[in-house]
Amino acid sequence: MKRGISVLLSLCVVVTAAYFTASKWAIRHETIMFKDPTRDARPVAVDVAVRFDKEMQADAGMIKLPVAILNHGNTVKFTEYSFLANVFAARGYLTISIQNDLPSDGPMVTKVGEIYVGRLPQYQRGITNIKFAIEEMKKRHPNADYSKLTMVGHSNGGDIAMYFAKQYPDEIKKVVTLDNLRVPFMTDGRFKILSFRSHDSQFKPDPGVVPDAEECEKAGITVVNTNFQHNDMRDTGPEKAKDSIQAMLDKFLADTDSDVAAVDTRNAPPKILEPGPVSLYVPIEKRQTFTDKVKKSLSLTKTETKKDPSITN
């Protein structure tokens, strides 16, 4: 029986890896540099990952993209989690990886006895970066759902994700952490949580961070205990670790997005009867041309489908 389960899991990993290998070519990555005027023009770089087809549908007002925010670990760059960003993008998310730390920032110091062992200033700075980046992204990608976020993070970034969820629970859809060590999980069951844990003697969570199995079951928390090292959970980690995490993450998203799927268009306006807004990047004259084409298409469609008007639905 155990051998059969192992074979099945291995097959899932292989299929998922093949899927993301193929789909990642349809994913667009873009690095954008914002500057926060309220913090002396502090630079806040983001890496955006989004599927080409979903971006086009969102720009045309056909769908709203779900949003995932990725937070990097301490001393790790925001671009070193593309293996995670591609999973979300492949499922139709607008994925935003944020650079929370700068070389000019002071070093993160552990202070035993203080709240979160002295890491609170880093979490607060991370939240400020997230809030600022979201406001800037709304200008570039207005057709995305920023009201319900999926927060993701590795190590210190996982703690930032969990701390954000504690401060703004009504703005959270779900949380995914990879070996966060300081901020305790929320256990009120308001949203789903997936957490990958390492098998690493140097990186152990503080007492009370990870709930016990019974509490996890009640709160809808999925804890995945892996055999990987703490630093394996990023792009520089071994392929086996990344493939395994991708497979489990994809399954989690498939299960938790079943009520509002990433490609769901049920809440979008009808494609022909109400075309919706056009991408902000399209010049005014081109937008008028697009509108004229839609009107012409609508007129032709009504003429050709008088006997069966349901064809336009």
Buried (B, 14 or more C-beta within 10 A) or exposed (E): EEEEEEEEEEEBBEEBBEBBEEBBEEBEBEEBEBEBEEEEEBEBBBBBBBBEEBBEBBBBBBBBBBBBBBBBBBEBBBBBBBBBBBBBBBBBBBBBBBBBBEEEEEEBEEEEEEEBBBBBEBBEBBBBBBEBBBEBBEEBBBBBBBEBBBBBBBBBBBBBBBBBBBEBEEBBBBBBBBBBBBBBBBBEEEBBBBBBBBEBEEBEBBEEBBBEEEEBEEBBBBBBEBEBBBBBBBBEBEEEBBBBBBBBBBBBBEEBBEEBBBBBEEEBEEBBEEBBEBBEEBEEEEBEEBEEEBEEBBEEBEEEEEEEEEEBE
